[in-house]
Amino acid sequence: MSAFRGPLLHFLSEPGLGTPDPASYSYFADGLLVVADGRVQAVGDAAELLPTLPAGTAVEHSPEGLILPGMIDTHVHMPQLAVMASYGTQLLEWLETYTFPTESRFADADWSAKQSKVFLDLLLAHGTTSALVFSTSHKVASEALFSAAHEYNMAITTGRVMMDCNAPDGVRDTAEASYQESRELIARWHGTGRQRYAVTPRFAATSTHAQLTYAGKLMTEAEGLLMQTHWAENKAEIAWIAELFPDRASYLDVYDHFGLLGPRSVLAHGIHIDDADRARLAETGTRIAFCPTSNTFLGSGLFDLASARAANVEVGLASDVGGGTSLSMLVTMAEAYKVCQLRGQSLNPFQAFYMATLGNAKVLHQEAETGNLAPGKMADFLIIDRAASPIQQLKHSAERDLSGILFDLMILGDDRSIRRTYIAGQCRYDRDAVQGAAHAGLSV
């Protein structure tokens, strides 16, 4: 058993886009998180819980920090770290110029294994403890990511990318191979430890009718699978889909036709959509991953969060690295706030932090295990440094109310704000130890 003391926040329900509902969260100015066997044993006021601890229980005290549940990313690309911040293109040219050549390297098993660990280490350093992840069209890449995540005991959902047309050699597959290899990966990894499988057609343009039919078939063959793809991100993309699927009423209707909508489906982006689309998403329970940093970086457009929520569409928050420009969900929150501002909308910090934790857990159907610090859940959590940068130190004060604390972190925070990241109660990233090792290396 171990315990962690300090200001502590987690969410119980959605706060809402307006004035947050006080019943939606629990905040303890001097809280205590008690962990044993990888799970949360108790959470509450330190004064009440400290006397209940067995003698000799280690207590880590962070009075100037903030204890939060681990953050969750609903759309991110493992193989695209190297294409982050690639200059000067929009979506379709960006894929051809940067993404596909980079992803072709993941046919090599050794490369995939090394990059999978780099990716997971970076997630942890940015405070992300769980994610829905795109791999590549190579089976070895998905194998490597599943293997590394299982070793780290991280809850990762991923799948072999399906793309059998309109893609170059090196990343293009066949409908039959994508189906068979996906089945093999599902049999090996879906439900192994904390791993889950996501059926992953890249987007409608890179799959034939036969492959999309196979994707829909896969969704019926095992319990608990997720489906992830891209949708309505870019106007040129939408026009291309209309040319490729002239018999379908809309881009969304393509996925609907092949049985790929439903409560376990997460469509990344969903920027250029209408009320009919939103109604169908709500009717089927299909979710959207809101990817603000990639949407602005690639010039794709501004997601309409308020209209989606008004239509009862479930929306997750996502980094979308490598189109996105940071793995940090804090940075992602900041960009989401700006997108909402440009839309004439508001995103309060309570809703933003809810989306990055419990909200994203619900989008990915893993709220029984992650998302907040309720007793019985996996002890995936963060120790946040509220004064990690000079400007945060300037604004940091004991008199700051919770809304101000969260808004400062949301707008000014980044990977420097993550002091420690815990997975199932085990410290998997320690900023101070990493920085100490780096300084020691420089001094040798």
C-alpha positions as CSV (number, residue, x, y, z in Angstrom):
1,M,0.0,0.0,0.0
2,S,1.1,3.6,-0.7
3,A,-0.5,6.9,-0.4
4,F,-0.3,10.3,-2.2
5,R,-1.2,13.5,-0.5
6,G,-1.9,16.9,-1.9
7,P,-4.6,18.9,-3.7
8,L,-6.7,16.3,-5.6
9,L,-9.3,16.6,-8.3
10,H,-11.3,14.0,-10.3
11,F,-14.6,14.1,-12.1
12,L,-17.8,12.1,-11.4
13,S,-19.9,13.3,-14.4
14,E,-19.9,15.9,-17.2
15,P,-19.6,19.5,-15.9
16,G,-21.2,21.0,-19.0
17,L,-20.0,23.8,-21.4
18,G,-21.5,26.6,-19.3
19,T,-21.3,27.1,-15.6
20,P,-19.9,23.8,-14.2
21,D,-22.2,21.6,-12.1
22,P,-20.5,21.4,-8.6
23,A,-21.7,17.9,-8.2
24,S,-19.8,16.8,-11.3
25,Y,-16.4,16.8,-9.6
26,S,-14.7,16.1,-6.3
27,Y,-11.9,18.4,-5.1
28,F,-9.9,18.0,-2.0
29,A,-7.6,21.0,-1.1
30,D,-5.6,18.5,1.1
31,G,-6.5,15.1,-0.4
32,L,-5.2,11.6,-0.1
33,L,-5.1,8.9,-2.7
34,V,-4.6,5.4,-1.3
35,V,-3.3,2.7,-3.7
36,A,-2.8,-1.0,-3.3
37,D,-2.3,-3.8,-5.8
38,G,-2.5,-1.4,-8.7
39,R,-5.9,-0.1,-7.8
40,V,-7.4,2.9,-5.9
41,Q,-8.3,1.8,-2.4
42,A,-9.6,5.1,-1.1
43,V,-9.7,8.8,-2.0
44,G,-10.8,11.7,0.2
45,D,-9.7,14.3,2.7
46,A,-6.2,13.6,4.1
47,A,-7.3,14.4,7.7
48,E,-9.9,11.6,7.5
49,L,-7.9,9.0,5.7
50,L,-4.4,9.3,7.2
51,P,-5.4,7.8,10.6
52,T,-6.8,4.7,8.7
53,L,-3.5,3.8,7.0
54,P,-1.5,0.8,8.3
55,A,1.6,1.7,10.2
56,G,4.6,2.4,8.0
57,T,2.5,3.2,4.8
58,A,4.6,5.4,2.6
59,V,3.0,8.8,2.0
60,E,4.2,11.1,-0.9
61,H,3.3,14.7,-0.1
62,S,2.9,17.3,-2.9
63,P,1.3,20.3,-1.2
64,E,2.0,22.6,-4.1
65,G,1.1,20.1,-6.8
66,L,-2.2,18.6,-8.1
67,I,-3.1,15.0,-8.2
68,L,-5.2,14.1,-11.3
69,P,-6.3,11.0,-13.1
70,G,-4.1,10.0,-16.0
71,M,-5.1,11.7,-19.2
72,I,-6.5,9.8,-22.2
73,D,-6.1,10.5,-25.9
74,T,-8.9,9.4,-28.2
75,H,-6.9,9.7,-31.5
76,V,-3.1,9.6,-32.0
77,H,-0.7,8.0,-34.5
78,M,2.2,6.0,-33.1
79,P,4.3,6.0,-36.4
80,Q,3.9,9.8,-37.0
81,L,6.3,11.3,-34.4
82,A,8.8,12.1,-37.1
83,V,6.3,14.0,-39.3
84,M,5.2,16.4,-36.5
85,A,5.7,20.0,-37.6
86,S,6.2,19.2,-41.3
87,Y,5.8,22.4,-43.2
88,G,3.3,23.8,-45.6
89,T,0.7,21.4,-46.7
90,Q,-2.9,20.5,-46.1
91,L,-4.3,17.0,-45.5
92,L,-4.1,15.1,-48.7
93,E,-0.7,16.4,-49.8
94,W,0.6,16.0,-46.2
95,L,-0.3,12.3,-46.3
96,E,1.5,11.8,-49.6
97,T,4.5,13.9,-48.9
98,Y,5.3,13.1,-45.3
99,T,3.0,10.4,-43.8
100,F,3.1,7.5,-46.1
101,P,6.9,7.5,-46.7
102,T,7.4,7.6,-42.9
103,E,4.9,4.8,-42.2
104,S,6.5,2.5,-44.8
105,R,9.5,2.1,-42.4
106,F,7.3,0.2,-40.0
107,A,7.4,-2.9,-42.2
108,D,10.7,-3.6,-40.2
109,A,9.9,-5.4,-36.9
110,D,13.0,-4.0,-35.1
111,W,12.2,-0.4,-36.1
112,S,8.5,-0.9,-35.0
113,A,9.6,-2.3,-31.6
114,K,12.0,0.6,-30.9
115,Q,9.5,3.3,-32.1
116,S,6.7,1.8,-30.1
117,K,8.7,2.2,-26.9
118,V,9.7,5.7,-27.8
119,F,6.0,6.5,-28.4
120,L,4.8,5.1,-25.1
121,D,7.6,6.8,-23.2
122,L,6.6,10.1,-24.7
123,L,3.0,9.6,-23.9
124,L,3.9,9.0,-20.3
125,A,6.2,12.1,-20.2
126,H,3.2,14.1,-21.4
127,G,0.8,12.7,-18.8
128,T,-1.1,10.4,-21.1
129,T,-1.7,7.0,-19.5
130,S,-4.1,5.5,-22.1
131,A,-5.0,6.1,-25.8
132,L,-6.8,5.0,-28.9
133,V,-3.9,4.7,-31.3
134,F,-3.4,4.3,-35.1
135,S,-0.6,1.9,-36.0
136,T,0.3,1.2,-39.7
137,S,-0.8,-1.2,-42.3
138,H,2.0,-3.6,-41.2
139,K,1.1,-6.4,-38.8
140,V,4.5,-6.2,-37.1
141,A,3.8,-2.6,-36.1
142,S,0.7,-3.4,-34.3
143,E,2.3,-6.5,-32.7
144,A,5.2,-4.2,-31.5
145,L,2.8,-1.6,-30.0
146,F,0.7,-4.2,-28.2
147,S,3.7,-5.9,-26.9
148,A,5.3,-2.7,-25.5
149,A,2.0,-1.5,-24.0
150,H,1.5,-4.9,-22.3
151,E,5.0,-4.7,-20.9
152,Y,4.2,-1.2,-19.5
153,N,0.8,-2.3,-18.3
154,M,-0.8,0.6,-20.2
155,A,-4.4,0.5,-21.5
156,I,-3.8,0.9,-25.2
157,T,-6.4,0.3,-27.9
158,T,-5.0,-0.1,-31.4
159,G,-5.2,-2.0,-34.7
160,R,-3.6,-2.7,-38.0
161,V,-4.5,0.0,-40.5
162,M,-6.6,-1.2,-43.5
163,M,-5.7,0.6,-46.8
164,D,-5.9,-1.3,-50.1
165,C,-6.2,1.5,-52.6
166,N,-5.1,5.1,-53.3
167,A,-1.9,4.5,-51.4
168,P,1.7,3.9,-52.5
169,D,3.7,0.7,-52.3
170,G,5.1,0.1,-48.9
171,V,1.8,0.9,-47.1
172,R,-0.9,-0.5,-49.4
173,D,-2.3,-3.9,-48.4
174,T,-5.0,-6.1,-49.8
175,A,-8.6,-6.5,-48.5
176,E,-8.0,-10.2,-47.8
177,A,-4.7,-9.7,-46.0
178,S,-6.0,-6.9,-43.8
179,Y,-8.9,-9.0,-42.8
180,Q,-6.9,-12.1,-42.0
181,E,-4.1,-10.3,-40.1
182,S,-6.6,-8.2,-38.2
183,R,-8.3,-11.5,-37.1
184,E,-4.9,-12.9,-36.0
185,L,-4.2,-9.7,-34.0
186,I,-7.6,-9.8,-32.3
187,A,-7.1,-13.4,-31.3
188,R,-3.7,-12.7,-29.8
189,W,-4.1,-9.3,-28.2
190,H,-7.8,-8.2,-27.7
191,G,-8.4,-8.6,-24.0
192,T,-4.8,-9.6,-23.2
193,G,-4.0,-7.7,-20.0
194,R,-5.2,-4.1,-20.6
195,Q,-5.0,-4.3,-24.4
196,R,-8.0,-3.9,-26.8
197,Y,-8.3,-4.0,-30.5
198,A,-9.7,-1.4,-32.8
199,V,-10.7,-2.2,-36.4
200,T,-8.9,0.6,-38.3
201,P,-9.8,1.5,-41.9
202,R,-7.6,4.6,-42.5
203,F,-10.4,6.5,-44.2
204,A,-12.9,5.7,-46.9
205,A,-10.7,6.9,-49.7
206,T,-8.0,4.3,-49.0
207,S,-10.3,1.3,-48.8
208,T,-12.2,-0.5,-51.5
209,H,-15.8,-1.7,-51.1
210,A,-14.4,-5.1,-50.3
211,Q,-12.1,-3.9,-47.6
212,L,-14.8,-1.8,-45.9
213,T,-17.1,-4.8,-46.1
214,Y,-14.4,-6.8,-44.2
215,A,-14.1,-4.0,-41.7
216,G,-17.8,-4.2,-40.9
217,K,-17.6,-8.0,-40.7
218,L,-14.7,-7.8,-38.2
219,M,-16.9,-5.7,-35.9
220,T,-19.4,-8.6,-35.6
221,E,-16.8,-11.3,-34.9
222,A,-15.6,-10.4,-31.4
223,E,-17.0,-8.6,-28.3
224,G,-15.7,-5.3,-27.2
225,L,-13.9,-4.2,-30.3
226,L,-13.7,-0.5,-31.2
227,M,-13.6,1.0,-34.7
228,Q,-11.5,4.1,-35.5
229,T,-11.2,6.0,-38.7
230,H,-11.0,9.6,-40.1
231,W,-14.0,11.6,-41.3
232,A,-14.9,15.0,-42.7
233,E,-11.6,16.6,-41.9
234,N,-10.9,18.5,-45.1
235,K,-13.0,19.9,-47.9
236,A,-10.9,18.4,-50.6
237,E,-11.1,15.0,-48.8
238,I,-14.9,15.3,-48.7
239,A,-15.1,16.1,-52.4
240,W,-12.9,13.1,-53.2
241,I,-15.1,10.8,-51.2
242,A,-18.1,12.0,-53.1
243,E,-16.3,11.0,-56.4
244,L,-15.3,7.6,-55.1
245,F,-18.7,6.7,-53.6
246,P,-21.3,8.4,-55.9
247,D,-23.9,5.9,-54.8
248,R,-23.8,7.1,-51.2
249,A,-25.8,10.0,-49.9
250,S,-22.9,11.5,-47.8
251,Y,-19.5,10.8,-46.4
252,L,-21.1,9.6,-43.2
253,D,-23.4,7.3,-45.2
254,V,-20.3,5.5,-46.6
255,Y,-19.4,4.3,-43.1
256,D,-23.1,3.7,-42.3
257,H,-23.6,1.6,-45.4
258,F,-20.7,-0.7,-44.4
259,G,-21.9,-1.2,-40.8
260,L,-19.1,1.0,-39.3
261,L,-21.3,3.4,-37.2
262,G,-22.2,2.6,-33.6
263,P,-21.4,3.3,-29.9
264,R,-18.0,1.7,-30.2
265,S,-17.0,3.7,-33.3
266,V,-14.7,6.8,-33.0
267,L,-14.5,9.1,-36.0
268,A,-11.6,11.6,-35.9
269,H,-12.3,15.2,-36.8
270,G,-15.9,15.6,-38.1
271,I,-15.4,19.3,-38.9
272,H,-17.4,19.9,-42.1
273,I,-20.7,18.3,-41.1
274,D,-24.4,19.2,-40.8
275,D,-27.3,18.7,-38.5
276,A,-28.3,15.5,-40.4
277,D,-24.9,14.1,-39.7
278,R,-25.1,15.0,-36.1
279,A,-28.5,13.4,-35.7
280,R,-27.3,10.2,-37.3
281,L,-24.2,10.2,-35.0
282,A,-26.5,10.6,-31.9
283,E,-28.9,8.0,-33.2
284,T,-26.2,5.4,-33.6
285,G,-24.1,6.4,-30.6
286,T,-21.0,7.1,-32.8
287,R,-18.4,9.3,-31.2
288,I,-16.2,12.1,-32.6
289,A,-12.6,12.7,-31.6
290,F,-12.0,16.5,-31.6
291,C,-8.4,17.2,-32.8
292,P,-7.8,20.9,-32.4
293,T,-4.0,21.2,-32.9
294,S,-4.0,19.2,-36.1
295,N,-7.1,21.0,-37.4
296,T,-5.5,24.3,-37.0
297,F,-2.0,23.2,-38.1
298,L,-3.2,21.6,-41.3
299,G,-5.7,24.4,-42.0
300,S,-8.6,21.9,-41.9
301,G,-11.2,24.0,-40.1
302,L,-12.8,24.7,-36.7
303,F,-14.8,22.0,-35.0
304,D,-18.2,23.0,-33.7
305,L,-18.2,21.5,-30.2
306,A,-21.4,23.3,-29.0
307,S,-23.5,22.0,-31.9
308,A,-22.2,18.4,-31.4
309,R,-23.0,18.4,-27.7
310,A,-26.4,20.1,-28.3
311,A,-27.2,17.2,-30.6
312,N,-26.1,14.7,-27.9
313,V,-23.1,13.5,-29.8
314,E,-20.3,12.1,-27.6
315,V,-17.1,14.0,-28.2
316,G,-13.6,13.1,-27.1
317,L,-10.5,15.2,-27.1
318,A,-7.4,14.1,-29.1
319,S,-3.9,15.2,-29.9
320,D,-3.8,13.6,-33.4
321,V,0.0,13.6,-33.5
322,G,1.6,13.8,-36.1
323,G,-0.8,16.2,-37.7
324,G,-1.2,17.5,-34.2
325,T,1.7,19.5,-32.8
326,S,1.9,18.2,-29.2
327,L,1.3,14.9,-27.3
328,S,0.3,17.0,-24.3
329,M,-3.4,17.0,-23.5
330,L,-2.9,20.2,-21.7
331,V,-1.7,21.9,-24.9
332,T,-4.6,20.1,-26.7
333,M,-7.1,21.7,-24.2
334,A,-5.6,25.1,-24.8
335,E,-6.0,24.8,-28.6
336,A,-9.6,23.5,-28.1
337,Y,-10.3,26.6,-26.0
338,K,-9.1,28.8,-28.9
339,V,-11.1,26.9,-31.5
340,C,-14.2,27.4,-29.4
341,Q,-13.4,31.1,-29.0
342,L,-13.1,31.5,-32.8
343,R,-16.5,29.8,-33.0
344,G,-18.0,32.2,-30.5
345,Q,-18.3,29.4,-28.0
346,S,-16.8,28.8,-24.6
347,L,-14.9,25.9,-23.1
348,N,-14.5,26.2,-19.4
349,P,-11.6,24.4,-17.7
350,F,-13.7,22.0,-15.8
351,Q,-15.2,20.6,-19.0
352,A,-11.8,20.5,-20.7
353,F,-10.2,18.5,-17.9
354,Y,-13.3,16.2,-17.7
355,M,-13.0,15.6,-21.5
356,A,-9.3,14.6,-21.1
357,T,-10.0,12.2,-18.3
358,L,-13.4,10.7,-17.5
359,G,-15.0,12.0,-20.7
360,N,-12.4,10.3,-22.9
361,A,-12.7,7.1,-20.9
362,K,-16.4,7.1,-21.6
363,V,-15.8,7.7,-25.3
364,L,-13.5,4.7,-25.3
365,H,-15.8,2.5,-23.2
366,Q,-13.2,2.1,-20.4
367,E,-14.7,4.2,-17.7
368,A,-15.1,1.1,-15.5
369,E,-11.3,0.9,-15.2
370,T,-10.0,4.4,-15.9
371,G,-11.0,8.1,-16.1
372,N,-11.2,9.0,-12.4
373,L,-9.9,8.0,-9.0
374,A,-12.9,6.1,-7.7
375,P,-12.1,3.2,-5.4
376,G,-11.6,0.0,-7.4
377,K,-10.4,1.6,-10.5
378,M,-6.9,1.2,-11.9
379,A,-4.5,3.6,-10.2
380,D,-3.5,5.6,-13.4
381,F,-2.8,9.1,-12.2
382,L,-0.5,12.1,-12.4
383,I,1.3,14.4,-10.0
384,I,1.1,17.8,-11.6
385,D,3.5,20.7,-11.1
386,R,1.4,23.8,-11.0
387,A,4.5,26.1,-11.3
388,A,6.6,24.3,-13.9
389,S,7.4,27.4,-16.0
390,P,8.4,30.9,-15.1
391,I,5.0,32.3,-16.1
392,Q,3.2,29.7,-14.1
393,Q,5.4,30.5,-11.1
394,L,4.4,34.2,-11.5
395,K,0.7,33.3,-11.5
396,H,0.9,30.6,-8.9
397,S,-0.5,31.6,-5.5
398,A,-2.2,30.0,-2.5
399,E,-5.2,32.2,-3.0
400,R,-5.9,31.0,-6.6
401,D,-9.3,29.3,-6.8
402,L,-9.8,25.9,-8.4
403,S,-11.1,27.4,-11.7
404,G,-8.0,29.7,-11.9
405,I,-5.7,26.8,-11.1
406,L,-7.2,24.7,-13.9
407,F,-7.3,27.5,-16.4
408,D,-3.7,28.3,-15.8
409,L,-2.7,24.7,-16.4
410,M,-5.0,24.4,-19.4
411,I,-3.6,27.5,-21.2
412,L,0.0,27.6,-19.9
413,G,0.7,24.0,-19.1
414,D,2.7,21.4,-21.2
415,D,4.9,18.4,-20.7
416,R,7.0,20.4,-18.1
417,S,3.9,20.3,-15.9
418,I,4.0,16.5,-15.5
419,R,6.1,15.7,-12.5
420,R,5.2,12.0,-12.3
421,T,3.0,9.6,-14.2
422,Y,1.8,6.4,-12.5
423,I,0.4,3.3,-14.2
424,A,-1.5,0.9,-12.0
425,G,0.2,2.5,-9.0
426,Q,3.7,2.2,-10.4
427,C,5.7,5.3,-11.3
428,R,6.5,5.1,-15.0
429,Y,7.8,8.6,-15.5
430,D,9.6,10.8,-13.1
431,R,10.5,14.2,-14.5
432,D,13.0,15.1,-11.8
433,A,14.8,11.8,-12.2
434,V,14.9,12.2,-16.0
435,Q,16.2,15.8,-15.7
436,G,18.7,14.7,-13.1
437,A,20.0,12.0,-15.3
438,A,20.3,14.4,-18.2
439,H,22.2,16.9,-16.2
440,A,24.5,14.2,-14.9
441,G,25.2,13.1,-18.4
442,L,26.0,16.6,-19.5
443,S,28.5,17.1,-16.6
444,V,30.5,13.9,-17.3
